[in-house]
Amino acid sequence: MTYYPKNSSTNGSVTVVLRYKLNFGRKGSDSWDCINGNCGTQRALTLSTLKNVNGEGWYQTEGIMTRDVPSRAPFQLELAGGNWIRNIRNAVILWKAVTLVELRSRSDTGKANTSPQTTILPAVRVPSNCQRDFDLLAFDPDGDEVKCRYGSLSHAECDNCTPPSVTNLSQSCTLSFSSNVSSDQGPYAVQLVMEDFPRQTIILSQTNGELTIVTTNDAISKIPIQFVLRVDSGVASCTEGLYLPRFLPPTPGNRARLYAPVNQSLEISISAEANISTVSELLFSGPHNVNQTTAAAAGRPNNNHHNTDDTNYPSIHNNRSNNDNNHHYADGTNYPSIHNNRSNNDNNHHYADGTNYPSIHNNHCVNIANQHYTNNSYNRHSAHNYPTNHNNHHFTNSSNDNHSSIRLVNCNNPHCFNRLSTPHHFT
């Protein structure tokens, strides 16, 4: 979940928009409860159930919640009450996620605080014998320093907060996986908290005139990041481009930012190879109003692929209709995954993106009327390819909604990365 303030009134009241994505093993509903402070009145809640992904057995739900709060005082929302998937290795059973919404006016910007923007796949897969670093995407609209930590039981941020034994997390939001034993295989619940810290001491002002000093050691707000890390059987080689995909030009680099004029589509080309694997399927997930067209052909790449050799690599092109004024696009890739997130805002534009191994993943946020958003991507896996395999994919979206995810499924027995675990719920 991420949030951003939308409108402020002279009487001190604020309208805040919160955006989130959840993943269910079957169609379900959710409820965020107010656990601290005055959370105001929920004026609107738009839930979009995305299509069931064939063979995966899960549904995505995208939520956009609008709340009218009477003052700029901070408040907390909690999502709780359900179970994670079965057989979690670090003994986490019940899910719980907490968001701290801070709306007091900042002395450095003169505006209410906006949370960090990020996204992550609900299920991340990694071979047990391949050390991997996942650089979680972290962008802050206010220019704050973004830090990550594991959820804390003392802060009631998770029900059982035991972190996976096979991971280490840095404050700079890099999650490192390291293992070399088959006994570590299986799913782990990763429950993280992302916080924003001012780069200099600031003052937060309340509607009633109350002032609070916030130093560079004090977190301003916090949002949850939760997903499953599934450790699979080992592969014969961890070298990218063999079993694991390797992305090629003109694929944008990790965390590249792309800029697009208003009301013009943006095309992003992605190429990748994995010479000992083949693509069995491409899956596209969300948002519900994005159209996908796919073409596959054998032979030399055409002009749309921009490749410099005779090898045909899978290429994904995303066309988006941008309906607002200023646009910053933060594209993130936790290599060898590609993840492109774009949020367009009438005034401010904030993007964050999260991707995971080893997938091709594209996230798009298109927003109208001063809205921000982040994407929660719901796929992962491999890109492919043999020299005769060529895929073009086009996605178009003309609405103000926008989280999407693309996965090229890479399958070459006995190392077949083409199945997503069936989570009951992820944020």
C-alpha positions in Angstrom: 0.0 0.0 0.0 1.1 3.5 -0.8 -0.6 6.8 -0.1 -0.6 10.4 -1.3 -2.6 13.5 -0.1 -4.9 14.9 -2.8 -6.8 17.9 -1.5 -6.5 20.1 1.6 -9.3 22.4 2.8 -8.9 25.7 4.7 -10.5 24.0 7.8 -7.6 21.6 8.0 -9.3 18.5 6.5 -7.4 16.4 4.0 -8.4 14.0 1.3 -6.0 11.1 1.0 -5.9 8.4 -1.7 -4.4 5.0 -0.8 -3.6 2.4 -3.5 -2.9 -1.2 -2.9 -2.9 -4.6 -4.5 -3.7 -7.9 -3.0 -3.4 -11.5 -4.3 -5.9 -14.3 -3.5 -5.9 -18.0 -4.1 -9.5 -17.5 -4.9 -11.8 -14.5 -5.3 -12.0 -12.7 -2.0 -12.5 -9.4 -0.2 -10.4 -7.3 2.1 -10.9 -4.7 4.9 -8.4 -2.2 6.2 -9.2 -1.3 9.8 -8.2 1.9 11.6 -6.0 1.0 14.6 -4.6 4.4 15.6 -5.6 8.0 15.2 -8.6 9.4 13.4 -8.7 7.7 10.0 -11.7 9.8 8.9 -14.4 8.6 6.6 -13.9 6.2 3.7 -15.6 8.1 0.8 -14.8 5.7 -2.0 -13.3 2.3 -2.6 -12.8 0.9 -6.0 -11.9 -2.8 -6.3 -10.9 -4.2 -9.6 -10.6 -8.0 -9.8 -8.2 -8.9 -12.5 -8.6 -12.1 -14.6 -7.6 -15.4 -13.3 -4.2 -16.4 -14.7 -4.5 -19.7 -16.5 -2.8 -22.5 -14.6 -1.8 -20.3 -11.7 -5.0 -20.4 -9.7 -4.9 -16.9 -8.3 -6.7 -13.6 -8.6 -5.4 -10.1 -8.3 -7.4 -7.4 -6.6 -6.5 -3.8 -7.1 -7.8 -1.3 -4.5 -8.1 2.5 -4.6 -9.3 3.9 -1.3 -10.3 7.5 -0.8 -10.6 8.8 2.8 -11.6 12.3 4.1 -9.8 12.9 7.4 -10.7 15.9 9.6 -7.2 17.0 10.3 -3.5 16.5 9.3 -2.9 14.2 12.3 -1.3 10.8 11.5 -3.2 7.6 11.6 -2.6 3.9 11.0 -4.5 1.3 8.9 -4.2 -2.5 9.4 -5.0 -5.4 7.1 -5.2 -8.7 9.1 -7.2 -11.8 9.5 -6.2 -14.3 6.9 -3.5 -17.0 6.2 -0.5 -17.1 4.1 0.0 -20.0 1.8 0.7 -23.4 3.4 4.1 -24.8 4.3 5.8 -21.5 4.9 9.3 -22.4 6.0 9.8 -19.5 8.6 6.6 -20.5 10.5 4.5 -17.5 9.5 0.8 -18.4 9.3 -1.4 -15.3 9.7 -0.8 -12.2 7.6 -0.8 -8.6 9.0 0.2 -5.4 7.3 0.3 -1.9 8.8 0.5 1.5 7.0 1.3 4.7 8.9 -0.2 7.7 7.1 1.5 11.0 7.9 -0.3 14.0 6.6 1.2 16.9 8.6 2.6 19.8 6.6 6.4 19.6 6.1 8.5 22.7 6.7 10.8 21.8 3.7 8.1 21.4 1.1 5.1 23.2 2.6 2.9 20.2 1.8 1.7 17.1 3.4 4.0 14.1 3.4 3.8 11.5 0.7 4.8 7.9 1.3 7.6 6.1 -0.6 6.5 4.5 -3.8 7.4 0.9 -4.5 6.1 -2.4 -5.7 7.1 -6.0 -5.5 5.9 -9.3 -6.9 3.8 -11.5 -4.6 6.0 -14.5 -5.3 9.7 -14.3 -6.1 11.6 -17.5 -7.1 15.2 -18.3 -7.0 17.3 -21.5 -7.5 18.7 -22.8 -4.2 22.3 -22.7 -5.5 22.3 -19.2 -7.0 23.0 -16.2 -4.8 20.7 -13.3 -5.8 20.4 -9.7 -4.8 16.9 -8.1 -5.1 17.2 -4.3 -5.2 13.8 -3.3 -4.0 12.5 -0.3 -5.9 12.3 2.8 -3.7 11.3 6.2 -4.8 10.2 9.1 -2.6 8.2 12.0 -4.1 9.5 14.3 -1.3 13.1 13.5 -1.9 13.5 11.6 1.4 15.9 8.8 2.1 14.1 5.5 1.8 15.1 2.7 4.2 13.9 -0.9 4.6 13.7 -3.2 7.6 12.0 -6.4 8.6 8.6 -6.1 10.2 8.7 -5.8 14.0 6.6 -7.8 16.4 7.0 -5.1 19.1 5.4 -2.6 16.7 2.6 -5.1 15.8 3.6 -5.0 12.1 3.2 -8.7 11.6 1.8 -11.7 13.5 5.0 -13.7 13.5 7.8 -11.6 12.3 10.5 -14.3 12.0 12.5 -13.4 8.8 13.7 -16.0 6.4 16.9 -17.7 7.4 18.2 -17.5 3.8 18.0 -13.7 3.4 19.7 -10.6 4.6 18.3 -7.1 4.3 20.2 -3.9 4.0 18.9 -0.5 5.1 19.3 0.5 1.4 16.5 -2.0 0.5 18.6 -4.8 -1.0 17.4 -8.2 -0.1 20.1 -10.8 -0.5 19.5 -14.5 -0.9 22.2 -17.0 -0.1 22.0 -20.7 0.2 23.6 -23.8 -1.3 21.7 -26.7 0.3 18.6 -28.4 -1.0 17.1 -28.5 2.5 16.5 -24.7 2.2 14.0 -25.2 -0.6 10.4 -24.1 -0.2 8.4 -20.9 0.4 9.3 -18.2 2.9 7.2 -15.3 4.0 9.1 -12.0 3.6 7.5 -9.2 5.7 9.2 -5.9 5.2 8.6 -2.3 6.1 9.7 0.7 4.0 10.1 4.1 5.6 11.0 7.6 4.6 13.6 9.7 6.5 14.2 13.4 5.9 17.6 14.4 4.6 17.7 17.3 7.1 15.8 18.1 10.2 12.3 19.3 9.4 9.2 20.4 11.3 5.8 18.8 10.9 2.9 21.2 11.6 -0.5 20.0 12.8 -3.8 21.6 11.9 -4.1 22.9 15.5 -0.7 24.5 15.4 1.2 21.8 17.2 4.8 21.4 15.9 6.9 18.3 15.8 10.6 18.2 15.1 11.7 15.3 12.9 15.4 14.5 12.6 17.3 12.5 10.0 17.0 9.5 12.4 13.2 9.7 12.6 10.9 7.9 10.1 8.1 10.0 8.8 5.8 7.3 7.4 5.8 3.6 6.8 4.3 1.2 4.3 4.3 -2.7 4.2 6.0 -4.8 1.5 5.1 -8.5 1.8 5.7 -11.4 -0.6 6.7 -15.0 -0.8 10.3 -16.0 -1.6 10.2 -19.5 -3.1 13.5 -21.4 -3.2 13.5 -23.9 -6.0 15.8 -26.7 -6.9 19.2 -25.8 -8.1 20.2 -25.2 -11.7 23.3 -26.5 -13.6 24.6 -22.9 -14.0 23.9 -19.6 -12.4 25.4 -17.7 -15.3 22.8 -15.3 -16.8 21.9 -16.2 -20.4 22.0 -20.0 -20.0 19.2 -21.3 -17.6 18.6 -17.8 -16.1 17.6 -15.1 -18.5 19.9 -12.2 -19.5 18.4 -9.0 -20.8 19.8 -7.4 -23.9 19.7 -4.0 -25.5 17.5 -2.1 -26.0 16.0 -3.2 -22.7 16.1 -0.2 -20.2 18.5 -0.5 -17.4 17.6 -1.2 -13.8 15.8 1.8 -12.3 16.0 3.8 -15.5 13.6 6.7 -15.8 11.7 7.3 -18.9 9.9 10.5 -19.9 7.0 10.9 -22.2 5.0 13.8 -23.5 1.4 14.3 -22.5 -1.2 12.4 -24.5 1.4 10.4 -26.4 2.0 6.7 -26.1 5.3 5.3 -24.8 6.9 2.2 -26.3 9.4 0.2 -24.4 11.3 -2.7 -26.1 12.6 -5.5 -24.1 14.9 -8.3 -25.3 16.3 -11.2 -23.4 17.9 -14.6 -23.9 18.4 -17.9 -22.1 20.0 -20.3 -24.4 19.3 -23.5 -22.6 15.6 -22.6 -21.9 12.6 -22.0 -24.1 9.5 -19.9 -23.6 6.4 -22.0 -23.1 4.0 -19.2 -22.4 3.7 -15.5 -21.8 1.4 -14.3 -19.0 0.2 -10.7 -18.6 -1.4 -9.5 -15.4 -3.3 -6.3 -14.7 -4.5 -3.7 -14.8 -7.9 -4.8 -15.8 -8.2 -2.1 -18.6 -5.0 -2.7 -20.4 -5.2 -4.4 -23.7 -2.5 -6.9 -24.8 -1.7 -8.0 -28.3 0.9 -10.7 -29.0 2.6 -11.7 -32.2 5.1 -14.5 -32.5 7.3 -15.3 -35.6 10.4 -17.1 -36.6 13.2 -15.5 -38.5 15.2 -12.3 -38.3 14.0 -9.5 -36.0 12.2 -6.7 -37.7 12.6 -3.0 -37.1 10.4 -3.1 -34.0 13.0 -5.1 -32.1 16.1 -3.0 -32.5 18.4 -6.0 -32.2 21.9 -5.7 -33.6 22.4 -9.4 -34.5 20.5 -12.2 -36.2 19.2 -13.7 -33.1 15.5 -13.3 -32.3 14.9 -12.3 -28.7 11.6 -11.8 -27.1 10.5 -8.2 -27.2 7.8 -6.5 -25.2 6.4 -3.2 -26.3 4.1 -1.3 -24.1 2.0 1.5 -25.4 0.4 3.7 -22.8 -1.9 6.7 -23.0 -0.8 9.4 -20.7 -3.5 11.7 -19.6 -1.8 14.2 -17.3 0.8 16.8 -17.1 4.1 15.9 -15.5 5.5 12.4 -15.8 8.4 10.7 -14.1 8.8 7.1 -14.8 10.9 4.9 -12.5 11.8 1.6 -14.1 13.3 -1.0 -11.9 14.7 -4.3 -12.6 16.1 -6.8 -10.2 18.2 -8.3 -12.8 17.6 -10.5 -14.6 14.1 -9.2 -14.4 12.6 -6.2 -16.1 10.1 -4.1 -14.4 8.8 -0.8 -15.8 6.6 1.4 -13.8 5.1 4.6 -14.9 2.8 6.9 -13.0 1.5 10.0 -14.6 0.2 12.7 -12.4 -1.6 15.9 -13.2 0.8 17.7 -10.9 3.3 15.4 -9.3 4.3 12.1 -10.6 5.8 9.4 -8.6 6.8 6.0 -9.6 8.2 3.0 -8.0 8.7 -0.3 -9.2 9.6 -3.7 -8.0 10.6 -6.7 -9.9 12.0 -10.0 -9.2 13.9 -12.9 -10.5 13.9 -14.1 -13.1 11.1 -12.4 -14.9 10.2 -9.9 -17.4 7.9 -7.6 -15.7 6.3 -4.3 -16.8 4.4 -2.1 -14.5 2.5 0.9 -15.7 0.8 3.7 -13.7 -1.2 6.2 -15.7 -3.0 8.7 -13.6 -5.4 11.5 -14.2 -6.3 14.5 -12.0 -3.4 14.5 -9.7 -3.2 10.9 -8.7 -0.1 8.9 -7.9 0.3 5.3 -7.9 2.5 2.4 -7.5 2.3 -1.0 -9.0 2.1 -4.3 -7.5 3.2 -6.9 -9.9 2.0 -10.3 -9.7 4.3 -12.5 -11.8 7.8 -13.6 -12.0 9.8 -15.9 -14.1 12.0 -16.3 -17.0 12.6 -15.0 -20.4 13.7 -17.3 -23.1 15.1 -18.0 -26.1 16.3 -19.7 -29.0 17.5 -18.0 -32.2 14.3 -18.8 -34.0 11.9 -17.7 -31.3 10.5 -14.2 -31.6 7.7 -12.5 -29.6 6.2 -9.1 -29.9 3.8 -7.9 -27.2 1.8 -4.6 -27.2 -0.1 -3.2 -24.3 -2.4 -0.2 -24.4 -4.2 1.6 -21.7 -6.3 4.7 -22.0 -7.7 4.9 -18.5 -6.3 6.3 -15.3 -5.5 2.9 -13.8 -2.4 1.0 -13.8 -0.5 -1.8 -12.6 0.6 -4.4 -14.9 2.9 -7.3 -15.0 4.3 -9.4 -17.8 5.9 -12.8 -17.4 7.7 -14.9 -20.0 7.5 -18.4 -18.6 10.8 -20.2 -19.0 10.6 -24.0 -18.9 13.2 -26.6 -19.6 12.9 -29.6 -17.4 14.1 -30.4 -14.8 14.4 -26.7 -14.1 11.0 -25.3 -15.0 10.3 -21.8 -13.6 6.8 -21.6 -14.9 4.6 -21.9 -11.8 3.6 -19.3 -9.3 2.7 -20.3 -5.8 -0.9 -19.9 -5.0 -1.0 -17.2 -2.3 -4.1 -16.5 -0.3 -3.2 -12.9 0.2 -0.3 -10.5 -0.4 0.2 -6.8 -0.1 
